[in-house]
Amino acid sequence: MVTMTFTKDMIERLVATALQSFLAVFVLTDLSSAKSAGIAAGAAVLSAIKAMLAKQTGDKASASLAN
């Protein structure tokens, strides 16, 4: 079961990862904003996968691997 705490935690991590990835690619490379957004979306998907794996191994109410 997914709790509200876990959902908020995961959304915060996904948004932060997407923004950081987008800004890093957009600022440091010459890729267009559409390509940067695609890379950022991929990073956010990987972050979601990590959060779901963390839920299975760590604290069930957190998206963190650290206990």
C-alpha positions in Angstrom: 0.0 0.0 0.0 1.3 3.4 -0.9 1.0 6.0 1.8 0.5 9.8 1.4 3.9 10.4 3.0 5.6 8.1 0.5 3.7 9.7 -2.4 4.7 13.3 -1.3 8.3 12.1 -0.8 8.5 10.5 -4.2 6.9 13.4 -6.0 9.4 15.8 -4.4 12.3 13.6 -5.5 10.9 13.3 -9.1 10.4 17.0 -9.5 13.9 17.8 -8.1 15.6 15.2 -10.3 13.8 16.4 -13.4 14.6 20.0 -12.8 18.2 19.3 -12.0 18.6 17.1 -15.0 17.0 19.6 -17.4 19.0 22.5 -16.1 22.3 20.6 -16.3 21.7 19.4 -19.8 20.3 22.7 -21.0 23.1 24.9 -19.5 26.1 22.6 -20.1 25.3 21.3 -23.6 24.0 22.8 -26.8 20.9 20.5 -26.9 17.5 22.0 -27.6 15.0 22.4 -24.8 12.9 19.5 -26.2 15.9 17.1 -26.0 16.8 18.4 -22.6 13.2 17.8 -21.4 13.4 14.2 -22.8 16.6 13.5 -20.8 15.1 15.1 -17.7 12.0 12.8 -18.1 14.3 9.8 -18.4 16.1 10.8 -15.2 12.7 11.3 -13.4 11.6 7.8 -14.5 14.8 6.3 -13.1 14.2 8.2 -9.9 10.7 6.7 -9.7 12.1 3.2 -10.1 14.6 3.9 -7.4 11.9 5.1 -5.1 9.8 2.0 -5.6 12.8 -0.2 -5.0 13.6 1.8 -1.8 10.0 1.2 -0.6 10.6 -2.5 -0.8 13.9 -2.5 1.0 13.7 0.3 3.5 11.2 2.4 5.4 7.8 1.8 3.8 6.7 5.4 4.3 9.8 6.9 2.5 11.3 7.0 -0.9 14.8 6.9 0.5 17.2 4.0 0.5 18.7 5.4 3.8 17.0 4.2 7.0 
